[in-house]
Amino acid sequence: MKFTSHAQNKIASPAEIRFFLLHLSLFREYLDLEFSCLKNNLTFGYDVERIIDDWIVICYLVGNDFLPHLPGLHIASGALPLMYRIYKNVLPTLDGNSNVTK
């Protein structure tokens, strides 16, 4: 069923449905590539797992409809690239996750 702004109960045919296939392992590599510039700038170790965790939080804050919207941060107006740039600038100034134990 397609959800639209109009109340329709028409069931879409398989030819009308678009499917997107996402390989998570490839997506992880793309994220690693996006943030690879941090490898030489961090005073603590670069850990792609922590980068992905931070990326999830960034996307959650920008794209969650259940949280109040941050002024000027909308996905359609380029909020994610802006947040990536800020993250890349701020992360090297931090001291890592020294207080967190695994």
N, C-alpha and C positions, 0 to 999 in steps of 0.2 A: 504494500500500500504506500502511496506517495502522500507525504504531508505537505499541504500547500496552505496559503492564506485563506483560500476558499474552502468551505466545507464540502468536500467531494468524497464519495465513497467508491469511486471508480478504481478498480484494481488494474495496475499497469501490467501489460503483457511483458513476457521475458525480453522481447526485442526492444522495449522502451527503457528497460532498467540498465543503468551503467554500473559496472563493477570496477573497483580499483583493488589491485593486488599490491600488498605492501610486504616486502621481505624485511623482517625485523633485523636480520643480521646485516643486510645492506644499509638499512637506515642507521644502525649503530655506527657503521663505518663512515657514513656521511656526517653524522654528528661529531665523530672523532676528527674528521677532516676540517669541519667548520671551526672547531675550537683548538686545533693543533698549534696555532700561534701562541697558545699559552704554555706550551711545553718548556720553552726556554725562559719564560718570564716569571715563573713561580718560584718562591723561596722554599716551598714544600713540594712533595712529589706530585706529579701529574697522574691522576687516576681517572680513566674514562668513565668508570662506574659512578663516581661522584659528580662528574660533569653531566652525565645523563640524568642523575637525580636532580641536580640544579635546573637542568633544562625542563624537566617535568614540572617543577615548581613554577618556573617562569611562565610556561604555557598555561598552567592552572590559574595563575593570577590574572593573566591577560584574557584568557578565553572562557572563564567560568561565568555562566549566566546567573549563578546563585550568589555570587559575591557582588558587592557594589562595584560599579565600574570605576577604574582609576581615570581621572580626568586626562584626556588627550591620549590615552592608550587604548586604541581600538585596533583589532586585527586588520580590518579593511584599510586602515590608514597607515599601516606599516609599523605597528607596535612591536612585533616580534624582532625584526632587524634592529630596531632601536634598543630593545632590551638586550639583544646579543652584544651590541657594541658597548653598552654600559657594563654588562657582565664581564666582558673581556678587559675593560679598563679597571674595574674595581677588584676583581679576583686577585690579581698580583699584589695588591696593597694589603690583603688580608694575611693572616698567619696560618691559614689552613684549618683543619678540624682537629686541633691538638687536644681538645677537651672531650672528644668523642672516642669511646672505646668500642671496639668490635667484639 
